[in-house]
Amino acid sequence: MKKSIAVEYEDFADYSELPELEQNLVEKAYSISSNAYAPYSNFKVGAAVLLENGEVVLGSNQENIAYPSGLCAERVALFYAGANFPAETIKLLVIVAKGDLLPFDKILSPCGSCRQVLVESESRQTEPFQVILVSQNRRTIRFSSAKDLLPFAFGTI
Ligand code: THU
């Protein structure tokens, strides 16, 4: 029997079409990406996590000369949220990137390891959280659940 999975997401020409709260988070994510420590890749990523209590947790990628020891921006932010606000529900995660490696009109799609962390962060709470990805030319896609980014995540089927 053949089966398939469909993933729904919204596509916006410009992040100004998002509600103001979400636009502010996109701007915060861009702003924190300047703090990336990315001397090896020159690829700067920023992440903003909105918690239910209104707290915003920000992260940027942090590299290391022992390359695998570095960490992606979204994992920095999600782990900080887990470490400091373990009981707080995550409402929304924004991920943005800038750098010569990323064409201006392309959206960064997060890496597999981060997706696994996104999925588990979501599974710790009773409701899903939205994921927003934005390109440097402001095109935006929005998922309503982290699970949509990783069908068949590690686990059982
Ligand atoms: N990176 C992130 O921060 N998030 C992703 O989703 C993909 C990649 C970082 C890791 C590394 O510091 C640089 O971008 C190049 O891969």
Residues whose N, C-alpha, C, O or C-beta is under 5 A from the ligand:
A	BS01	THU	S41 F43 V45 N61 E63 L71 C72 A73 E74 S109 P110 C111 C114
